[in-house]
Each structure stands twice: as structure tokens, then as C-alpha cells.
Amino acid sequence: MSVSHLETSDVDDVDDRIRRISSTIRVIPDFPKPGIIFQDITTLLLDHQAFKDTIDLFVERYKGKNINVVAGVEARGFIFGPPIALAIGAKFVPMRKPKKLPGEVISEEYSLEYGTDIMEMHVGAVQPGENALVVDDLIATGGTLCAAIRLLERVGANVVECACVIELPELKGRERLADKPLFVLISS
Amino acid sequence: MFAEENGLRGDPRLREIFEAIRVIPHFPKPGIMFQDITPLFTNPQVFKHTVDIFVERYRDKGISVVAGVEARGFMFGPSIALAIGAKFVPLRKRGKLPGEVISEYYDLEYGKDCLEMHIDAVEKGDKAVVVDDLIATGGTLSAAIKLIERMGAEVIECACVIGVPAAMGQKRLNGRPVYMLVEPKDFQG
């Protein structure tokens, strides 16, 4: 995480908040299948101060930067995206699994470890030229975030950055995002 | 109960919230007039009004938990929880929560569905509000109430943006009240 824009005392404060946030995340081995170490953010949500700090850290970065859209990926992106959107005065746009959004949608297929999945966004939710963030709880391989970026760019939006609470760097999601910046609070 | 009957008569925010709802006919299947709340979120002012109304109602009341039903309850619940100093507890479909869970099955029109909660999310002494976008038959919200009360916490109220006519008669769910902002909109072909 870049702290180059902060004063020294602010850096300490940021570090304290990140330490607290990090301590609330619960690690669950072998979920959803053997060999996967799952980063559970539901315990973060039970700590009001840690949850508030998480949102504040994103809001401090994005407020006043002319962000028009916060896109959140189903379902844990729905937990972090709207509070950020509310605080910075942006729209919240849900990016959903197929057949969940009731109106006219555009769809993007993306690869999974085995097979593919589809992500959808409502037509008309985002306008050409709008500045957008994509928010999710965690970036692993980056496949989901890339699909979200493509949907936004297909309607002419400008994706400024992806924002996640947690990054799993061994899975190289950052590289998969290529030229799109990634901001995370915790690198696991 | 509806917000208008409960101190918010003439509140212009309710009108704006109602106007923002989009009706999609025959989704997910013929005969259902789906109440789409996503336009509420593409208007930051209306989204703020929605959260504000719930926050005004629930702050300083000792509410320690806001539980949100997957997935549209996730869009509202956390902002309310943050504003009133409560925990946010996601209630999810089967198999999504990674830790140890309790499960509650409930009836659908055809078949059953399942809602789960982490066992350590709430405890005796917690006072909870359950949030979802809409109440229809009340099946999902009843299951949510049961999950929370099985762990010894108390559900003070359910909070929904929209209340469909069928729910208006059954104002109490397992003995708990439901607070709704607006009625469903008709489809203007």
C-alpha cells in the first residue's frame, strides 16, 4: 500500500488501523475445498471499529477524486462498496452472477480454475466517461475483477482503480490486472 | 408498519425512494412484478435518504446487530450498522459461510431454501434488526429471525424498503414487527 501521500504521524495511524483490521480477519483452512486457506472477513464486520476503519481508509483515498461509480462484485463486494459510495457521493452498481439482475444486462464471461462463469451489469447503470472503482473483499487470481473492468469499459467508463481489503499475492492477480492500478489494505 | 403511519407522513424522502424503484414485469417468472431497487443506488441522494431513515429509527436504541439477508440486504445493512455502531452479520445461502454455521430451512412456492449464520456472530444479550430489500411472504425473514433467536439474541424489528400487499396483513413475524418504507410500485407499461 502506498503511503507516500501521508505525513509520518498519519502513516503510524494508518498502520495502527491496518494492524487492527488484519487482526480481525479469520483464516479458515480447507474452505471451500481442501488446500484452500480462506480469508473470512465476516469477523471483521463484527468489530465495528475495524469495519469503520476499513471503510475510512478507502474513503480517505477516494473522496474528492471525482469518482462517479463504485462497482461492487457479488456478494462480499456488496458489503464494502455501498458504504464507500455513500461516503464519497458516488453511485453504487452491483456486478452480479447470471440471471440475478432483473433488467436488461450486459454479460461478460470469465475463466475459473475449472470452467467459466458469467458476470452481469445493468444496462444504463453506468454512463460513458464516468470514473469508476471496482471493489471486492479480496483479489486472488484477478479473474473476477478483470471481468468487472471489462464490463465497465464496454459501456465507456474509465476504471480508475480496483480496491480490495485483502490481496493474495502468490496468485498474481495484480499482474492479471495489467495496467489497472490495485489498492489493497492487507497483503496476505 | 409503514413509515408514513409512523411519524414520516409527508416526508419527501419517501416519495423520492418510491420514484426510484423500477418495476420489471414477469421476472423471474410470468406473473411476478419484480421490484428492482438497483436504481436507488445509482442515485446517491436517494440511497442516502434510505439509509438515513433507518439510521434515525435505530440509532441510540441499544441495537448491537444489523443482520442483512443475502444479497440485497448486504447493500443496505452495512451502512446502517456503521452509522449506529452495530455489528453487521451476513445471513447467507447454504454453503457460502466458511465457518461453523447454524441453518434454517424455509418453504418456497415449490420446494425449500436454506439460510445460514455463523454461530459466533450473535450472542445472548444482542439486540438485532434484520434488513432486506423487500418483504413478500415473510418466509426468508422468519428464517432469519429464527437463526438469530436460536443463538439467544433478540430481534427487535425487521426493516425493509418495500412491503408487498400480502405482508401488510401479517404485520408481525414470529411475533416481531416489520418496518417498511414504501409499498410496491405498479408497472406502468
Interface residues (C-beta under 8 A of the other chain):
Chain A: R26 I28 F31 P32 F38 D40 T42 L45 L46 D47 H48 F51 K52 I55 E74 A75 R76 F78 I79 F80 P82 P83 A85 L86 G89 A90 K91 F92 V93 P94 R96 K99 K100 L101 P102 G103 H122 A125
Chain B: R22 I24 F27 P28 F34 D36 T38 F41 T42 N43 P44 F47 K48 V51 E70 A71 F74 M75 F76 P78 S79 A81 L82 G85 A86 K87 F88 V89 P90 R92 G95 K96 L97 P98 G99 H118 A121
